[in-house]
Amino acid sequence: MDFMIGKGELLTSPVKVKPRYGTKVSPYSFKEAVFRLSPQFINCSDTIDELPSEACPGNYAVELVTINPDYLAKSYYPANLFRALEVEPIGSKNSVVIPEKRGSHSAPNQGVALQIYLASPRDVLRDIPNKIEGLIEESKEADDLRKIESITVPSPVLGSILNLENEAQDYFEIGIHLLPSSKNRMIQDAFFSYVKLCSVVCFSDLSFNAGNLWFIPVYGTRAQIEQLAKFTFIRVIRKMPTLRSVPIGFRSEKIQIKAKLTQEPPVASDVKVAILDGGLPEQNPI
C-alpha cells in the first residue's frame, strides 16, 4: 500500500550548520569602525564640497571604498550598508593594500582588497557620519561597516601624465562611470559642458561604451587635463595609446634538402593550374 503525506513541510525543522572554519573574526569592533571611518567620510565630503558644481552632475559625487583584505569573498559584499547609507555602487576593482589591522593575530601584511566606487548626492555624503553612528551594533549594517578599511576621493590621473610639461599638448583617453539607470544622459551632457569650461577638445564621435564605462578621447594640455580630472565621474585618464610599428625584417634559413628538377619538357603545355590554399565557398563556379 502506498501512502501520500500532505503538508510534509510541517514535519521539517530548521537545521543550523556550524561554519566549517569557525566564526569570522572581524579586524575592527563596531566602535573602532565608527571612530576610524567618521573622520574619513568627513574629509571626503569636505574635499567634494570644494569641487565646482559643474563637475558634479545632478549634485552627485563619487567616492572609493576599500574593503579589508579579510573580506575578499563575494559573500562579504556590504550591500546592506550601502542601502542604509543611500549610496549606489557603480564599479569596482581589486588592489593590493596594507590594512591597519587584520582579523588574525598576525601582523598586518599586504593583501588583495576589493575597492568599490560609490555614487551619492553630496548632501547624502555629508550625513553619513551621523548615519553610521546611529547604527545598531548587532545589525547587518553594522557588521558591514566593520569590513570597510578606508574611504577616499579617487584620483583618476595616471602617473604617465604627471611627466608631461604643463603646456605640452597631447591626446588622452578618458574613462567615465555611468549610473546603471536613466541618468546616463545627464552625466554625458554635464561632461560635454565641463569639457568646454576646461577648453579641452573632445572627440565625441569616437567614444564607445564598455559595460558601465564610457570611453572618450580628448586633446589638451596637462594643466587642462588636470582641471578636467575634477569631474567626479571620471574613472581614469591616461595618454592615448599609440600604434606600434611592425619591425621590417625576414628570417631566412638554408634549405637542407635540395630539389632535383627534371630536364624533360612538360607533358601538356596547354593545361593551366590554379592552387587555392584558402578554401572555396560552397556556392562557387568551380
C-alpha positions as CSV (number, residue, x, y, z in Angstrom):
1,M,0.0,0.0,0.0
2,D,1.3,3.5,-0.9
3,F,0.9,6.3,1.5
4,M,0.6,10.0,0.5
5,I,1.6,12.6,3.1
6,G,0.1,16.1,2.7
7,K,1.8,19.3,4.0
8,G,5.0,17.4,4.6
9,E,6.8,20.8,5.2
10,L,5.1,20.8,8.7
11,L,7.3,17.9,9.6
12,T,10.5,19.8,8.9
13,S,12.6,22.0,11.3
14,P,15.4,24.4,10.7
15,V,19.0,23.0,10.9
16,K,21.9,25.2,12.0
17,V,25.1,24.2,10.3
18,K,28.3,25.3,12.1
19,P,30.8,27.2,10.0
20,R,33.5,24.9,8.7
21,Y,36.3,27.1,9.8
22,G,34.7,28.7,12.8
23,T,33.3,32.2,13.2
24,K,34.8,35.0,11.2
25,V,37.0,37.3,13.4
26,S,36.5,41.0,12.4
27,P,39.6,43.2,12.3
28,Y,37.6,46.1,14.0
29,S,34.9,46.3,16.6
30,F,31.9,48.4,15.8
31,K,33.1,51.3,17.9
32,E,36.6,51.1,16.3
33,A,35.0,51.2,12.8
34,V,32.9,54.3,13.7
35,F,35.9,56.0,15.2
36,R,38.1,55.3,12.2
37,L,35.7,56.0,9.4
38,S,33.7,59.0,10.6
39,P,36.7,61.4,10.0
40,Q,37.4,59.8,6.6
41,F,33.8,60.4,5.5
42,I,34.0,64.0,6.7
43,N,37.3,64.5,4.8
44,C,35.8,63.1,1.6
45,S,32.7,65.3,2.0
46,D,34.9,68.4,2.6
47,T,37.0,67.6,-0.5
48,I,34.0,67.0,-2.7
49,D,32.2,70.2,-1.5
50,E,35.2,72.2,-2.8
51,L,34.6,70.9,-6.4
52,P,32.8,73.2,-8.8
53,S,29.1,72.4,-9.2
54,E,29.7,71.8,-13.0
55,A,32.0,68.9,-12.0
56,C,29.2,67.2,-10.0
57,P,26.3,66.4,-12.4
58,G,23.0,66.4,-10.6
59,N,24.9,67.3,-7.4
60,Y,26.3,63.7,-7.5
61,A,29.8,62.8,-6.4
62,V,31.9,59.6,-6.4
63,E,33.8,58.0,-3.5
64,L,36.1,55.0,-3.3
65,V,35.6,52.5,-0.5
66,T,38.3,49.9,0.2
67,I,37.2,46.6,1.9
68,N,39.6,44.9,4.3
69,P,41.5,42.1,2.6
70,D,39.9,39.6,5.0
71,Y,36.6,40.1,3.2
72,L,37.5,39.4,-0.4
73,A,34.8,36.7,-1.0
74,K,31.7,37.9,-2.8
75,S,29.5,36.7,0.2
76,Y,31.0,39.5,2.2
77,Y,29.8,42.3,-0.1
78,P,28.4,45.1,2.2
79,A,25.1,45.5,0.3
80,N,23.1,46.1,3.5
81,L,25.3,49.1,4.5
82,F,25.2,50.7,1.0
83,R,21.4,50.5,1.1
84,A,21.3,52.1,4.6
85,L,23.6,54.9,3.6
86,E,21.7,55.5,0.3
87,V,24.8,55.2,-1.9
88,E,24.9,53.4,-5.3
89,P,27.8,51.1,-6.3
90,I,28.9,52.0,-9.9
91,G,32.1,50.0,-10.3
92,S,34.9,48.0,-8.6
93,K,38.5,46.9,-8.9
94,N,41.0,44.8,-7.0
95,S,44.0,46.5,-5.5
96,V,46.9,45.4,-3.2
97,V,46.8,47.3,0.1
98,I,48.3,47.1,3.6
99,P,45.4,47.3,6.1
100,E,45.7,48.8,9.5
101,K,44.5,45.6,11.1
102,R,43.5,42.1,10.1
103,G,41.3,39.5,11.8
104,S,44.1,37.2,12.6
105,H,46.6,37.8,15.3
106,S,49.5,38.1,12.9
107,A,50.9,41.5,11.9
108,P,49.1,43.2,9.1
109,N,50.6,42.4,5.7
110,Q,49.6,43.4,2.3
111,G,46.8,41.6,0.6
112,V,44.4,41.9,-2.3
113,A,41.4,44.1,-1.4
114,L,38.2,44.9,-3.2
115,Q,37.7,48.6,-3.9
116,I,34.2,49.9,-4.8
117,Y,33.2,53.1,-6.5
118,L,30.1,54.7,-4.9
119,A,27.9,57.5,-6.2
120,S,25.7,59.6,-4.0
121,P,24.4,63.1,-3.8
122,R,26.7,65.5,-1.9
123,D,24.2,66.1,0.8
124,V,23.8,62.3,1.4
125,L,27.6,62.1,1.8
126,R,27.6,64.9,4.4
127,D,25.1,63.0,6.5
128,I,26.9,59.6,6.5
129,P,28.9,60.2,9.7
130,N,25.6,60.7,11.6
131,K,24.1,57.6,10.0
132,I,26.9,55.2,10.9
133,E,26.9,56.5,14.5
134,G,23.2,55.7,14.7
135,L,23.5,52.1,13.5
136,I,22.5,49.3,15.9
137,E,25.7,47.4,16.8
138,E,24.1,43.9,16.3
139,S,22.6,44.8,12.9
140,K,23.8,43.6,9.5
141,E,24.6,47.2,8.5
142,A,27.0,47.5,11.5
143,D,28.6,44.2,10.6
144,D,29.2,45.5,7.1
145,L,30.7,48.7,8.5
146,R,33.4,46.6,10.2
147,K,34.5,45.3,6.8
148,I,35.5,48.7,5.5
149,E,39.2,49.6,5.6
150,S,39.0,53.1,4.3
151,I,37.1,55.6,2.1
152,T,38.8,58.2,-0.1
153,V,38.1,60.5,-3.1
154,P,39.5,58.7,-6.1
155,S,42.2,60.2,-8.2
156,P,41.8,59.4,-11.9
157,V,45.1,60.8,-13.3
158,L,47.7,58.2,-14.1
159,G,51.4,58.8,-13.3
160,S,52.4,58.9,-17.0
161,I,50.5,62.2,-17.3
162,L,52.5,63.8,-14.5
163,N,55.7,63.5,-16.5
164,L,54.4,66.0,-19.1
165,E,55.0,69.7,-19.2
166,N,52.1,71.8,-18.1
167,E,51.6,73.4,-21.5
168,A,52.5,70.3,-23.5
169,Q,49.5,69.2,-25.6
170,D,48.7,65.6,-26.2
171,Y,45.8,63.1,-26.8
172,F,44.3,61.4,-23.8
173,E,41.7,58.7,-23.2
174,I,39.0,59.4,-20.6
175,G,37.1,56.6,-18.9
176,I,33.9,57.8,-17.2
177,H,31.5,55.9,-14.9
178,L,27.9,55.8,-15.9
179,L,25.0,55.2,-13.5
180,P,23.0,52.0,-14.1
181,S,19.9,54.0,-14.6
182,S,18.3,56.7,-16.9
183,K,20.8,59.3,-15.5
184,N,23.4,58.3,-18.1
185,R,22.5,61.2,-20.5
186,M,22.7,63.6,-17.6
187,I,26.3,62.6,-16.9
188,Q,27.3,62.7,-20.6
189,D,25.8,66.2,-21.1
190,A,27.4,67.5,-17.9
191,F,30.8,66.2,-19.1
192,F,30.5,67.9,-22.5
193,S,29.7,71.2,-20.8
194,Y,32.6,70.8,-18.4
195,V,35.0,70.0,-21.3
196,K,34.1,73.4,-22.8
197,L,34.9,75.1,-19.5
198,C,38.3,73.5,-19.4
199,S,39.0,74.4,-23.1
200,V,39.6,70.8,-23.9
201,V,38.9,69.4,-27.4
202,C,36.6,66.4,-27.2
203,F,36.1,63.8,-29.9
204,S,32.6,62.5,-29.1
205,D,32.2,60.7,-32.4
206,L,35.0,58.3,-31.4
207,S,33.5,57.5,-28.0
208,F,32.3,54.0,-27.1
209,N,30.8,52.1,-24.1
210,A,32.3,49.1,-22.4
211,G,29.8,47.8,-19.7
212,N,29.1,50.6,-17.3
213,L,32.1,52.7,-18.5
214,W,32.1,55.3,-21.3
215,F,35.5,56.0,-23.1
216,I,36.1,59.1,-25.0
217,P,39.3,60.7,-26.5
218,V,40.2,64.3,-25.8
219,Y,43.1,66.7,-26.7
220,G,44.6,69.3,-24.4
221,T,47.5,70.4,-22.2
222,R,48.4,68.7,-19.0
223,A,47.1,71.7,-17.0
224,Q,43.7,71.5,-18.8
225,I,43.5,67.7,-18.3
226,E,44.2,68.1,-14.5
227,Q,41.4,70.6,-14.4
228,L,39.2,68.2,-16.3
229,A,40.0,65.4,-13.8
230,K,37.9,67.2,-11.2
231,F,34.8,65.9,-13.0
232,T,33.8,63.4,-10.3
233,F,32.6,60.6,-12.5
234,I,35.9,60.2,-14.3
235,R,37.4,56.7,-13.5
236,V,40.7,57.1,-15.3
237,I,42.7,59.5,-17.5
238,R,45.7,58.1,-19.5
239,K,47.7,59.1,-22.5
240,M,46.2,57.8,-25.7
241,P,47.9,54.5,-26.7
242,T,49.9,54.7,-29.9
243,L,50.2,52.1,-32.6
244,R,53.4,50.2,-32.5
245,S,55.2,49.8,-35.8
246,V,56.0,46.3,-37.0
247,P,59.7,45.7,-37.5
248,I,60.6,45.0,-41.1
249,G,62.8,42.1,-41.5
250,F,62.8,38.5,-42.7
251,R,64.3,35.4,-41.2
252,S,65.9,33.0,-43.6
253,E,67.2,29.6,-43.2
254,K,69.2,27.4,-45.5
255,I,67.2,24.7,-47.2
256,Q,68.5,21.4,-46.0
257,I,67.0,19.3,-48.8
258,K,67.9,20.2,-52.4
259,A,65.2,19.7,-55.0
260,K,66.2,18.0,-58.3
261,L,64.2,19.3,-61.2
262,T,63.7,17.2,-64.3
263,Q,65.1,18.5,-67.6
264,E,62.2,16.8,-69.6
265,P,59.6,19.1,-71.3
266,P,56.0,19.3,-69.9
267,V,53.6,16.5,-71.0
268,A,51.0,19.1,-72.0
269,S,51.7,22.8,-72.4
270,D,48.1,23.8,-72.8
271,V,47.0,23.0,-69.2
272,K,46.8,25.7,-66.6
273,V,46.5,25.0,-62.8
274,A,45.4,27.4,-60.0
275,I,46.3,26.5,-56.4
276,L,43.8,27.9,-53.9
277,D,45.1,27.3,-50.4
278,G,42.5,29.5,-48.7
279,G,39.5,27.2,-49.5
280,L,36.4,27.9,-51.6
281,P,32.9,28.9,-50.6
282,E,30.1,26.4,-51.0
283,Q,28.5,28.3,-53.9
284,N,31.3,28.7,-56.5
285,P,31.5,28.2,-60.2
286,I,34.2,25.6,-59.9
